Amino acid sequence: MSQSESFIEEVTEEVRRDRLFGLMRRYGWIAVMIVVLIVGGAAWNEWRKARDAAQAQSLGDAMVAALEANDDAARVAALEAIDAPTPGARAVRDFTTVSALIDAGDLAAAQDRLDAIAADGQTDPVYRQLAGFKSLLLKAGDMELDERRLGFEGLAQTSPMLRVAAEEQLALIEIESGDTDAAIARLERLRTDAEATAGLRQRASQLIVALGGVLNGTAPSGN
């Protein structure tokens, strides 16, 4: 390499360094801000996780203490006094309160609480649908068959999580209304439904046999 070429290369490298330092002086604050945001975001995320864990622990401890009360009325009162800071925590507290109200024999208050959960727009749809299902079960004895059927059909069509449970209730409604063939057909679908639990499939099989139906193409033994 000649001296002129070496000199040109050194000058070019010096210009590059000057330009780089100039850019850093001009825009370096952006890089600093990015680093601050990344570090701050990570710290915020960790703080939020710790806060949520502490809230969940506090809610769990309060509910355990409430459930250890000596009588049903005291358990209900203790559960209702628990502060639930989020919609999810409120739903868990309210479902537990519903169970305590049922144990205390206050079905009207339990239904009111379930209906309130189902109507709460801030609550997760899964909790709302579950509350609606439980409310229908509690009110079933005071409802007309057609009204019950409409309620469970709505849940079967709109709630994948509750579909098979609602279908089982619809089969029971068909049995109650004397539509045995429709009940057997629905129970047979439930018996082979991949989403049905083992317990539900067993109940479906037992009901089919009790109604005089056939399982797997074989007539019931009559035992």
DRENLOLO-608132 format. One record per residue (C-alpha): x, y, z; residue number from 0. Coordinates in steps of 0.1 Angstrom, whole numbers, plus 5000, padded with zeros to 4 digits. Layout:
% DRENLOLO-608132
+------+------+------+------+
:   px :   py :   pz : resi :
+------+------+------+------+
:    X :    Y :    Z :  NUM :
...
+------+------+------+------+
This chain:
% DRENLOLO-608132
+------+------+------+------+
:   px :   py :   pz : resi :
+------+------+------+------+
: 5000 : 5000 : 5000 :    0 :
: 5014 : 5034 : 4990 :    1 :
: 5017 : 5062 : 5015 :    2 :
: 4990 : 5082 : 4997 :    3 :
: 4966 : 5053 : 5000 :    4 :
: 4974 : 5048 : 5037 :    5 :
: 4969 : 5085 : 5044 :    6 :
: 4935 : 5084 : 5026 :    7 :
: 4924 : 5054 : 5046 :    8 :
: 4934 : 5070 : 5079 :    9 :
: 4916 : 5102 : 5070 :   10 :
: 4885 : 5082 : 5060 :   11 :
: 4885 : 5063 : 5093 :   12 :
: 4889 : 5095 : 5112 :   13 :
: 4859 : 5110 : 5094 :   14 :
: 4838 : 5079 : 5102 :   15 :
: 4847 : 5082 : 5139 :   16 :
: 4839 : 5119 : 5139 :   17 :
: 4806 : 5112 : 5123 :   18 :
: 4798 : 5084 : 5147 :   19 :
: 4806 : 5106 : 5177 :   20 :
: 4785 : 5134 : 5162 :   21 :
: 4755 : 5110 : 5158 :   22 :
: 4759 : 5098 : 5194 :   23 :
: 4760 : 5134 : 5207 :   24 :
: 4729 : 5142 : 5187 :   25 :
: 4708 : 5110 : 5192 :   26 :
: 4724 : 5092 : 5221 :   27 :
: 4696 : 5103 : 5244 :   28 :
: 4673 : 5081 : 5224 :   29 :
: 4694 : 5050 : 5232 :   30 :
: 4695 : 5061 : 5268 :   31 :
: 4657 : 5065 : 5269 :   32 :
: 4652 : 5030 : 5253 :   33 :
: 4674 : 5014 : 5280 :   34 :
: 4655 : 5033 : 5307 :   35 :
: 4621 : 5022 : 5293 :   36 :
: 4633 : 4985 : 5290 :   37 :
: 4646 : 4985 : 5326 :   38 :
: 4616 : 5004 : 5339 :   39 :
: 4592 : 4981 : 5320 :   40 :
: 4608 : 4950 : 5335 :   41 :
: 4607 : 4965 : 5370 :   42 :
: 4570 : 4975 : 5365 :   43 :
: 4561 : 4940 : 5353 :   44 :
: 4578 : 4923 : 5383 :   45 :
: 4561 : 4947 : 5407 :   46 :
: 4527 : 4940 : 5391 :   47 :
: 4533 : 4902 : 5394 :   48 :
: 4543 : 4906 : 5430 :   49 :
: 4512 : 4928 : 5437 :   50 :
: 4489 : 4903 : 5420 :   51 :
: 4504 : 4874 : 5439 :   52 :
: 4500 : 4893 : 5472 :   53 :
: 4464 : 4901 : 5464 :   54 :
: 4456 : 4865 : 5455 :   55 :
: 4473 : 4853 : 5487 :   56 :
: 4454 : 4878 : 5508 :   57 :
: 4420 : 4869 : 5492 :   58 :
: 4427 : 4832 : 5497 :   59 :
: 4436 : 4837 : 5533 :   60 :
: 4405 : 4858 : 5539 :   61 :
: 4382 : 4832 : 5523 :   62 :
: 4398 : 4803 : 5543 :   63 :
: 4393 : 4823 : 5575 :   64 :
: 4357 : 4830 : 5565 :   65 :
: 4349 : 4794 : 5558 :   66 :
: 4362 : 4784 : 5592 :   67 :
: 4334 : 4803 : 5609 :   68 :
: 4312 : 4783 : 5633 :   69 :
: 4279 : 4785 : 5615 :   70 :
: 4264 : 4792 : 5580 :   71 :
: 4253 : 4827 : 5588 :   72 :
: 4287 : 4837 : 5601 :   73 :
: 4304 : 4822 : 5571 :   74 :
: 4281 : 4842 : 5547 :   75 :
: 4287 : 4874 : 5567 :   76 :
: 4325 : 4869 : 5567 :   77 :
: 4326 : 4862 : 5530 :   78 :
: 4305 : 4892 : 5521 :   79 :
: 4329 : 4914 : 5541 :   80 :
: 4359 : 4904 : 5521 :   81 :
: 4374 : 4931 : 5498 :   82 :
: 4378 : 4918 : 5463 :   83 :
: 4398 : 4943 : 5443 :   84 :
: 4393 : 4928 : 5408 :   85 :
: 4363 : 4914 : 5389 :   86 :
: 4379 : 4879 : 5389 :   87 :
: 4385 : 4880 : 5426 :   88 :
: 4349 : 4893 : 5431 :   89 :
: 4335 : 4864 : 5411 :   90 :
: 4354 : 4838 : 5431 :   91 :
: 4343 : 4854 : 5464 :   92 :
: 4307 : 4856 : 5452 :   93 :
: 4306 : 4820 : 5440 :   94 :
: 4319 : 4809 : 5474 :   95 :
: 4293 : 4831 : 5490 :   96 :
: 4266 : 4814 : 5469 :   97 :
: 4277 : 4780 : 5482 :   98 :
: 4275 : 4793 : 5518 :   99 :
: 4240 : 4807 : 5511 :  100 :
: 4228 : 4774 : 5497 :  101 :
: 4242 : 4756 : 5528 :  102 :
: 4224 : 4781 : 5550 :  103 :
: 4191 : 4774 : 5531 :  104 :
: 4188 : 4809 : 5517 :  105 :
: 4181 : 4799 : 5481 :  106 :
: 4166 : 4833 : 5472 :  107 :
: 4197 : 4852 : 5482 :  108 :
: 4219 : 4826 : 5463 :  109 :
: 4198 : 4832 : 5432 :  110 :
: 4201 : 4869 : 5435 :  111 :
: 4239 : 4867 : 5439 :  112 :
: 4242 : 4844 : 5408 :  113 :
: 4220 : 4867 : 5388 :  114 :
: 4242 : 4897 : 5398 :  115 :
: 4273 : 4878 : 5387 :  116 :
: 4257 : 4869 : 5353 :  117 :
: 4247 : 4906 : 5348 :  118 :
: 4281 : 4921 : 5357 :  119 :
: 4296 : 4934 : 5325 :  120 :
: 4331 : 4936 : 5341 :  121 :
: 4331 : 4899 : 5350 :  122 :
: 4347 : 4874 : 5326 :  123 :
: 4321 : 4858 : 5303 :  124 :
: 4330 : 4823 : 5316 :  125 :
: 4320 : 4833 : 5351 :  126 :
: 4289 : 4850 : 5339 :  127 :
: 4278 : 4820 : 5319 :  128 :
: 4285 : 4797 : 5348 :  129 :
: 4265 : 4819 : 5371 :  130 :
: 4236 : 4818 : 5347 :  131 :
: 4238 : 4780 : 5345 :  132 :
: 4238 : 4776 : 5383 :  133 :
: 4209 : 4801 : 5386 :  134 :
: 4188 : 4781 : 5361 :  135 :
: 4195 : 4750 : 5382 :  136 :
: 4184 : 4766 : 5414 :  137 :
: 4152 : 4781 : 5398 :  138 :
: 4143 : 4750 : 5378 :  139 :
: 4116 : 4738 : 5402 :  140 :
: 4098 : 4772 : 5399 :  141 :
: 4100 : 4775 : 5361 :  142 :
: 4079 : 4762 : 5333 :  143 :
: 4094 : 4735 : 5311 :  144 :
: 4095 : 4757 : 5281 :  145 :
: 4112 : 4785 : 5300 :  146 :
: 4138 : 4761 : 5313 :  147 :
: 4143 : 4747 : 5279 :  148 :
: 4150 : 4781 : 5264 :  149 :
: 4175 : 4789 : 5291 :  150 :
: 4195 : 4758 : 5287 :  151 :
: 4193 : 4759 : 5249 :  152 :
: 4208 : 4794 : 5250 :  153 :
: 4237 : 4782 : 5272 :  154 :
: 4242 : 4751 : 5250 :  155 :
: 4245 : 4773 : 5219 :  156 :
: 4266 : 4802 : 5233 :  157 :
: 4289 : 4786 : 5259 :  158 :
: 4313 : 4759 : 5247 :  159 :
: 4324 : 4753 : 5283 :  160 :
: 4288 : 4745 : 5295 :  161 :
: 4274 : 4729 : 5263 :  162 :
: 4275 : 4693 : 5274 :  163 :
: 4261 : 4701 : 5309 :  164 :
: 4233 : 4721 : 5293 :  165 :
: 4226 : 4693 : 5269 :  166 :
: 4222 : 4669 : 5299 :  167 :
: 4197 : 4692 : 5314 :  168 :
: 4178 : 4694 : 5281 :  169 :
: 4176 : 4656 : 5281 :  170 :
: 4162 : 4656 : 5316 :  171 :
: 4136 : 4682 : 5304 :  172 :
: 4126 : 4660 : 5275 :  173 :
: 4122 : 4630 : 5299 :  174 :
: 4101 : 4652 : 5322 :  175 :
: 4079 : 4663 : 5293 :  176 :
: 4074 : 4627 : 5281 :  177 :
: 4095 : 4630 : 5249 :  178 :
: 4114 : 4597 : 5255 :  179 :
: 4127 : 4593 : 5220 :  180 :
: 4142 : 4628 : 5218 :  181 :
: 4158 : 4622 : 5253 :  182 :
: 4174 : 4589 : 5242 :  183 :
: 4187 : 4605 : 5210 :  184 :
: 4202 : 4634 : 5229 :  185 :
: 4217 : 4611 : 5256 :  186 :
: 4232 : 4589 : 5229 :  187 :
: 4249 : 4619 : 5214 :  188 :
: 4262 : 4629 : 5249 :  189 :
: 4274 : 4593 : 5255 :  190 :
: 4297 : 4596 : 5225 :  191 :
: 4306 : 4633 : 5229 :  192 :
: 4344 : 4637 : 5232 :  193 :
: 4339 : 4668 : 5255 :  194 :
: 4316 : 4649 : 5279 :  195 :
: 4332 : 4638 : 5312 :  196 :
: 4334 : 4601 : 5321 :  197 :
: 4307 : 4607 : 5348 :  198 :
: 4284 : 4624 : 5324 :  199 :
: 4288 : 4596 : 5298 :  200 :
: 4280 : 4570 : 5325 :  201 :
: 4249 : 4589 : 5336 :  202 :
: 4238 : 4591 : 5299 :  203 :
: 4243 : 4554 : 5295 :  204 :
: 4223 : 4546 : 5327 :  205 :
: 4194 : 4569 : 5316 :  206 :
: 4193 : 4553 : 5281 :  207 :
: 4190 : 4519 : 5297 :  208 :
: 4164 : 4531 : 5322 :  209 :
: 4143 : 4545 : 5294 :  210 :
: 4144 : 4512 : 5275 :  211 :
: 4170 : 4523 : 5249 :  212 :
: 4198 : 4503 : 5234 :  213 :
: 4236 : 4508 : 5240 :  214 :
: 4260 : 4499 : 5212 :  215 :
: 4234 : 4481 : 5193 :  216 :
: 4228 : 4456 : 5221 :  217 :
: 4195 : 4454 : 5241 :  218 :
: 4198 : 4461 : 5278 :  219 :
: 4201 : 4430 : 5300 :  220 :
: 4172 : 4440 : 5322 :  221 :
: 4193 : 4438 : 5354 :  222 :
+------+------+------+------+
